[in-house]
Amino acid sequence: MCLGIPGKVVEIYEEHDMLMGKVDFGGVSKRVCLAHTSDVELGQYVIVHVGFALQVIDEEEAQQVFAFLESMNELDEFKVEET
């Protein structure tokens, strides 16, 4: 099963002539290719799969996905466990 995770675009830049961005996934930031979502703006949410943003979504839709994943306990792998 393939799963795209929503994240918030917090930085946009070019690297080697490729549109890239820093995307925040609830406190964990990752470098993401934004070439398929070239119209994305800072603060918007994107669906990311294996390092590529596939679609721009609004914040409400992102929150619905987070709620759905939380209900399935799928977010546990993204949370930092306290020791």
C-alpha positions in Angstrom: 0.0 0.0 0.0 1.3 3.5 -0.9 0.6 6.3 1.5 1.0 10.0 1.0 1.4 12.1 4.1 0.3 15.8 4.3 2.9 18.3 5.4 3.2 22.1 5.5 5.6 23.8 3.2 7.9 26.1 5.3 10.6 26.8 2.8 10.9 26.9 -1.0 14.2 26.9 -2.9 15.8 25.7 -6.1 18.5 23.0 -6.1 20.2 21.9 -9.3 17.5 23.6 -11.3 14.8 21.6 -9.4 12.1 23.2 -7.3 12.6 21.9 -3.7 11.2 22.7 -0.3 11.4 22.0 3.4 8.1 20.4 4.5 7.1 20.1 8.2 5.3 16.9 9.2 4.2 17.8 12.8 7.6 18.8 14.0 9.8 16.7 11.7 11.1 18.5 8.7 12.1 16.8 5.4 13.5 18.0 2.1 10.9 17.4 -0.6 10.9 17.8 -4.4 8.1 20.3 -5.3 8.5 19.9 -9.1 5.0 18.3 -9.5 3.4 21.1 -7.4 5.2 24.1 -8.8 2.3 26.5 -7.9 2.7 25.7 -4.2 3.2 28.7 -1.8 4.7 28.9 1.7 2.3 27.8 4.3 0.3 25.5 2.1 0.0 21.8 2.6 1.1 19.1 0.1 0.6 15.4 0.0 4.1 13.8 0.0 5.1 10.3 -1.1 8.7 9.1 -1.0 10.1 12.6 -1.1 7.9 14.0 -3.8 5.0 16.4 -3.3 2.2 15.1 -5.5 -0.7 17.5 -4.8 -1.4 20.8 -3.0 -4.3 20.5 -0.5 -5.9 22.9 1.9 -5.4 22.9 5.6 -8.8 21.5 6.4 -8.2 18.5 4.2 -4.8 18.0 5.8 -6.3 18.0 9.2 -8.9 15.4 8.1 -6.1 13.1 6.9 -4.2 13.6 10.2 -7.4 12.7 12.1 -8.0 9.6 9.9 -4.4 8.4 10.4 -4.6 9.1 14.1 -7.7 7.0 14.3 -5.8 4.1 12.6 -2.8 4.6 14.9 -0.6 5.1 11.8 1.1 8.2 13.1 3.0 6.3 15.8 5.9 5.8 13.5 6.3 9.5 13.1 6.1 10.3 16.8 9.2 10.5 19.0 8.9 8.2 22.0 9.8 9.6 25.4 12.3 7.5 27.4 
